């Protein structure tokens, strides 16, 4: 991994955690090790990367310390609805850039975001894609690849419309 890859990975993990997704200590330690190998410098990074299995409970606090030292801390909006919208844009961005499988991303949007927001119209195309991808059968006239392309297109469209949706809520 390059330094840029590692920093992107760290940013991804910090957002996962900020949006309430569970990230295991083993993954935090591995991310620290990847960063150290890639030449990222931080006073606490070696301590994080060198944690033993018995020291795993220390990983979250050390990971946060590394993020602070690198200037990568992220705090979602305090308002729960605004935080859900921020998560929707983050997930859609990952679908659009190919870093998250469309089926996984659209499921997250349908189950963890749209539901909590009362299924707003702005998320309807992504929710529709989630339903199609979850229910896809070989007998359908459309392939999974086509459904994936539709999901990527829906994510890009959602992103292009910008965060105006939040203002109306």
C-alpha positions, 0 to 999 in steps of 0.5 A, a space after each residue: 500500500 502507498 502512503 495515500 492508500 493508507 491515509 484513505 483507508 484510515 479516513 474510511 475507518 474513522 468514518 465507519 466508526 463515526 457513523 456507528 459501524 463496528 470496527 474490530 481492534 484487530 482491524 485498527 491494529 492492522 491499519 496501524 501496521 499498514 500505515 507504519 509500513 507505508 511510511 506514515 509518521 505519527 508518535 503513537 503509530 508504532 504503539 498501535 501497530 505493535 499491540 499484542 492480542 492481549 492488548 487489543 482493548 487499547 486499540 480504539 483509544 490509540 487509533 483515535 490518538 493516531 488520527 488526532 496526530 495525523 489530523 484525520 479525526 472526523 465527527 459527524 453532525 450532532 443532529 441525528 438526521 444530518 448525520 444520517 444524510 452525511 452517511 448517505 453521501 459517504 456511502 453513495 460516494 463509495 458506491 460511485 467510486 467503486 470502493 463499495 459493492 453496489 449491493 452492500 452500499 444500497 442495502 446500507 442506505 435502504 436499511 440503515 439510512 432511508 428507514 431512519 429518515 422516513 424513506 425520503 424521495 432523494 434516496 428512492 432510486 438507491 432504495 429501489 436498486 437495493 430491492 432489485 439487487 437483493 431480490 435478483 434471480 437468474 430468471 430475470 431479464 436483467 443481469 446482476 451486472 446491469 443492476 450494479 451499473 444502475 446502482 452506481 448511476 443512481 449513486 452518482 446522480 444522488 451525489 450530483 444533486 448535492 446536499 440540498 436534500 438536508 436543508 428541506 428536512 
